[in-house]
Structures are given as C-alpha cells and as structure tokens.
Amino acid sequence: MEALRPGSESCDLLVIGGGPAGAAAAITAARAGVHVLLLEKAAYPRHKVCGEFVSGESVQLLNSLLANALETRSLLSHVPRISGVRLFLDGRTVNVPVDPPAVSLARFDMDAALWRAATSAGVDARSDTTVNSVQGQGPFHIQIATGEILARATINTTGRWSNLTAKKTAVLPNGAAPKWIGLKAHFAETSPSPTTDLYFFDGGYCGMQPVGLGDEPATSRIVVCTIVRADVATRLEDVFLLEPRLQERSRNWKLLSEPVSTAPLIFRQPNPEKDGVLLAGDAAGFVDPFVGDGISLALRSGALAAESLLTFFRRQATLEEAAAQYRRGYEERLLPIFQTSSLLRRMLTLPLAVRRPLLRVMETFPAVTKLMVKNTR
C-alpha cells in the first residue's frame, strides 16, 4: 500500500453505491475481516424504480446478509409470499407457478435494513458522499469532496448512469433504437391478488404485486412498475390506458407515493470488471426487468465480487487474479440469466401472429413455462 498523503484516508475495500449489490459486497467482505468503506452519493434510503420482487432462490442470501442485525432479522417474516405470476397478453391469461415462492419487499425497507446490517457488520457506511473519480488499477486513488481515499480494491455498484459508469455503458446508435423508460409508484388497491401480474401491450409491459411498507401490512398496497417506450407513454396514467384489462383494474386505484422514473433503459452484454474495478448490480449489466430477478442479481453479484476478492486480501492471489476469478464466476452463474431473460422478452414482444402459438404452448404445457422461469433464476 502506498504512503498516505496528508488529509487522505485508506481502506482495504471501497464499495461505491449503497444499493443491494453494494450492501451485499460490503457485508460479505466485512464479515471476513476486511476493512470496508461503503459510500452512497445520496440520502438513504429512498424510493427507486424497482419491481420489489425477490426470487425465492435469493431469500436465503438476503436472510444471511441480515442475520446479525437483530432489528432487521424479522424483516422477511411478514412480507407477502408470491407463489405465482399471471401474464395478461392478447386477451389471454397465462398462469406461471413460482417455486420456491418469491417475496415482495419494498426497496425503501430493504435498502434501509441492508444499510443497518452493513454498519452492524463493521462497515464504515457514509451517505451523501459522491465519488468524483477513481484512478489507478490497484491501489486505487478515489477522489471525494473532502479529500482522497486510498483503497487496495474497489467495487463499483453505482448503477447504469452514474458518473463512474456512464462512459462504460452502451449508447443508442444515432438515435435509431427506441428509448425505454421505467416508471414506478405505490397505489392502494382493495384485496390485491397474492401474485405478480404482468400486463403486456405494444411498446412495453406493466407489472404489479402486493407490498407492505414499514409496519404497514400488505393488504391494500401494491407496487406498480412499468417498462415502456418513450414514444408510447411517459406517465403511469397513460400506461394504464394501453391494455383494456389494466385500464379497468386501475380505475379505483389511489396513488400512495410520488412516481419515480429512470431512463434510458439499455439492454446490453454485462461486463463485470473494468481496469481492475469489479462491477456488480446494474453497473455490470441491466437484466430485463419482467423476469423479476434484478434484486437477486444485485445481491448475488455483490456477494460474489466480495468473495472473489478474499484471496487477494489474504495475499493468496493478485488483484488481477481475483478479478479474473470474479469474471469467471459471473459468466458461469449470472450471465446465463441475462441471456435467457433477453430471449423471453423478445419472444413475448414478437408480432401477434408469431406470439399466439407461443402462448398456446405456455397454456397447454405448464412444465415448459416453469422451465423457462427456472432458467431466469
């Protein structure tokens, strides 16, 4: 490690971004005895565009991340269990079983719980701290408003469009590709179905499921999240008019939270490492949201990034070797999810004449549908 300059500080691992991926990385490393600094640019927690669906395969990981924080350990005990998905498309309804059941968990609550779990694990977690630049390839020189941080390793979990990842993200070619946006809000609905419901229309889809917030039981609150082309709609109210059954269902909804948005959404080949910095969560790659595994991929990629660095911190491998180990693990365990999800999205947005036979197969052979879902986990 280089000598510190006056006014600078050091850490073993710097994690940039306090979302699920960043928290998972920070907690995993801190529990292994690593000195971790976790930086989040904004106040925390806050509402974010997210379907708030945690797949059953990742519930155990989330439980383990929260295990040592007594005030958060019960977080998953009262949240809605989601055992099925309903696809509303072309006048049909296709029922897809979800086994093991998923949970519906508000991002506001989950992010707050993970942040507390990180501090309980010994992480030096700081909000309202923007990273202006990352230089070097190990050790890394990180510039923040108050000075410089020297880190032996760095994990970037700042999402798709932060100042640290925008240059690494694919851009729309000459404006030719459609611009996709994400919108989300919470609404009141009387006795919502205990399923995740996805309504498809030309130019996107809209999903919803019951969700609680804080101590409020999930008996009348739903999260509504949509992915839509900007030339089709830019407001949730307009999205609801695009599918007849969705329009009818939304008539009596009452808005409970201010809508939040994100754009543009670009689906690209994930890249889990750049110049020695490990990328996790959306910073590595943005998964097609309708398969509902974004939170799962964030948690898993963050934990995997930290685990891959442990050999480096124990002086059993170089940083380059640890980064290569992470890339291999990412490509073996997580990349297939992106590929399958992208294939399913294209299939479900095919022209109507092509899509109808696919829907008949999904209705007639539930095992085929279940296998497709399993391959996105």
Beta strands, then each sheet from edge to edge (+ up, - down):
strand 1: 9-16
strand 2: 36-39
strand 3: 53-54
strand 4: 81-89
strand 5: 92-104
strand 6: 124-126
strand 7: 131-135
strand 8: 140-144
strand 9: 147-156
strand 10: 180-188
strand 11: 196-201
strand 12: 204-210
strand 13: 221-229
strand 14: 254-255
strand 15: 260-262
strand 16: 273-274
strand 17: 277-279
sheet 1: 6+ 2+ 1+ 9+ 8- 7+
sheet 2: 6+ 2+ 1+ 9+ 17+ 16-
sheet 3: 3+ 5- 4+ 11+ 12- 13+ 10- 14+
sheet 4: 3+ 5- 4+ 11+ 12- 13+ 10- 15+
end
